[in-house]
Amino acid sequence: MSFFLAAIYDRFMAKSERAALGEWRRALLAPLAGHVLEVGAGTGVNLAHYPGSLARLVLAEPDPYMRRRLAPRARERGAEVLDASAEELPIPDASFDAVVSTLVLCSVSDPERALAEVRRVLRPGGRLVFIEHVAAWDRPDRLRWQRRLEPFWKRIAGNCHLTRTTAEAIERAGFELLEVKRESMRKALPWVRPSVRGIAVKPRAVEPQAGAAGSSTVNSAP
């Protein structure tokens, strides 16, 4: 299925790209600067939307068939390709200003571990920008269909889960959600239309306050 999915992915997503995803990608990626890592880069659809001024762009993709399609596009863009999953990034701590995840966290085997890795490789104040399809909690009828289809869908769509609550998972992983938008992914299959996109930030280290535990503040007697 991995070979088949890589072969059809761009054509399968083309209508949604024209209707919604292309603009969502551009809006999130165009403002990025500095050193950027993309996890689950797939066939390289995001490459057209990155600014040319980036100091470094690294594309992590564990699937060999996706990487085969990604590599020539990455060379044209001057980006590096890394054989690595989101759950296991061979990258030093605090190396990147931004991490990009678009339609990836639905398919990782361990979302908590993937988000912990993303947080680790981000510098304090660094951003995670994301687009993900999620559970349709506002549409109980659609959510029921997502739950019914998920076991089959995972097998044919690269472990893609239909009922994850990704924004909440990002927040639980220790990020601050700066911007969150929920919208139907137009022209997608009904069970993958509910989506969330936005920006999350790795908090900066908290500076110790005067008078905090361990300080040597002395109160004078009246």
N, C-alpha and C positions, 0 to 999 in steps of 0.2 A: 504493500500500500504506500510505502514511503516514496518509491519511484513514481508511482502513478500520481500521487498528490503533488509532487514537485512538477510533474509534466503538465498538469491541468490548472495549477493554482492561479496563475495570472489571468487566464481566460475565465476561470470560474468567478473571480472577484471583480472582473472588469466593470460590470454594470454598477456595482456598489461603489467602486472607485470613482466613477464619473458622477454618480448621484450624491455622494456624501463623503466617502473616505478620503479622497484626494484633497479636498478642501480642509478636512479635519487634520490630516497629516501636515499640510503646509502651515496651518495656523500654529501648530504646536512645535514644529521643527525649525521653521525659519528664524525664530529669535535666538536659537541656541548659539553658544560661543565657547571657545576654549577646547578642552579635551572631552570628546563625546564617545560613549560606548553604547552600541545597540545590541540588545540580547534577542536571540531568535530572529535574526535578520532575514531569514527565508530567502526569497529570490532577489531581494534588494529593492523592493518597491519604494522604500523610503528615500533611496539615494537621490531621487529627483528633487526632493524637498529640503535637503540640508543646505545651509548657506555655504558659499565657497570659501569663506574666511575662517573656517574651523582650523584650529592648530593641529588637531589629530582626530581621526575618525576610525574607530575599531568596530568591526561587525562580527559578533559571536554567533555561530550557527553550528549546531551539533550534527545535523542531518547531512550525510555526504551528497545526496541527490540535490538538495537545496543549495549546498555550497558549490556544486558544479555549475549551477545557473547564476549564483551570486558572484563568483570569482571574476568573470570578465567585466561585469558591471562595476565591481569594486575597483578593479585596476584602472578603468577609465576615470573614476572619481578620485583616485589616489588614496583609497581607503585600505586599511588592513583587514584581513579576514582571519578569524580565530576559530579553530575547531574546539568549541566549548559550549556546555549547556549553561543555562542561567543558574542552575543549582550548584555549579562547580566551576567558578571562574578563576583561571590561573593568573590572577592579576593582584598586585600589591594593594594594600589598604589605601583608601583615600587618594585614588589615582585620577579620578574623573570629575569634571564639573557637572556632567549630566549623563543620565542613563535613559535610554529610550526603550519602551516595550509596547509594541503594537500588535494586538491579536496574538499574544504569546502566553500570557499567564493562564489562559484557559487550558493550555495543553501541557504545561510542565507537570512532572510527576509529583513534585512537592512544592507548592506555592510558598509556604512559609520559609523554607530553606532558600528558594530563589530570591525572595524579597530580602532575606537576611544578607545574602551575597551582594545584592544590589546596594543595600545600605552600607555594607562594608567597603565597597570599592568607590563609593561617592565621597567627595570631600565634604566637610561640615558646611552646610549651606547649599550643597549641591542639589540638583533637581532630578526627580524621576518624572518623565513625561510619558503618558500612557493613553492608549485606546484599547478597550477590551469589550467583548460582548459578555453579558452577564445574565443572571437569573431574572426572569420577568416578575418580580415581586408585586408590581402594580397591576399585573394581569393574571389573576389566578388560573384562568382557563389556559392561557399560554404556558404558564409555569407547569401545569399538569402535563401538557404535551412535551415540554422540555424534559421532565423527569422520566416520562415513558420512553422517549427517543434516546436519551443520553447513553445507555449501555451500548446500543447499536452504533450511534454516532461516533463514540470514542474509537471504535474499532476501524471505521472507514475514514476518519478525519484526523489522524495523527494524534490520538489521545485528547482531542478537544472535548472539554466539559461544557455543558450548557447551563449549569445551575450554580456556578461560582459567584460569590459576592466580592468582587475584586477590590472595589474602593474601600470596603470595610477591612479587607485583609491588609491593604497597604497601610491603613491607619493603625491596625494592630501591630504591624511590623515596626512601628516607631517613627513613621513619617508624619509630617504636618500636611494636611490637604489644603493647598492654596486655592485650587480651582477645580470644580467638579461639574461636569455637564452630562446629563442623561438624555439620550435621544434615540429614536428608532433609526437603525442603519438601513436607509432606503435601498431598495432593490435586492436586499439580502433575503435568504430563506427565512420564513417567519420565525423559526425557533432560534435564529441567531441575530434577530434584529435588535433586541434590547441591548443597549450599549452604554458604557460610561467612558468618559475621557477627561483628562485634566492634568494638573501639575501637583506634585507632592515634593516636599523639601525635607532633607535630612537636617535635623536641628543642629545648630552650633552648640559647642560646649558652653555650659552655664558658668559664668564667672562667679567665684565665691563672693558673698556679700560681707561687708564689715559687720562684725558682731556675730557672725555665724559660728556654729560649733567648731571648736579648735582654735578660735582667735584669742587674742590676749587682751580683750577689752576689760578695763578696770573701772568700776563705779566708785566715785568719791563719796565719802560720808558727808551728810549735810552739816 
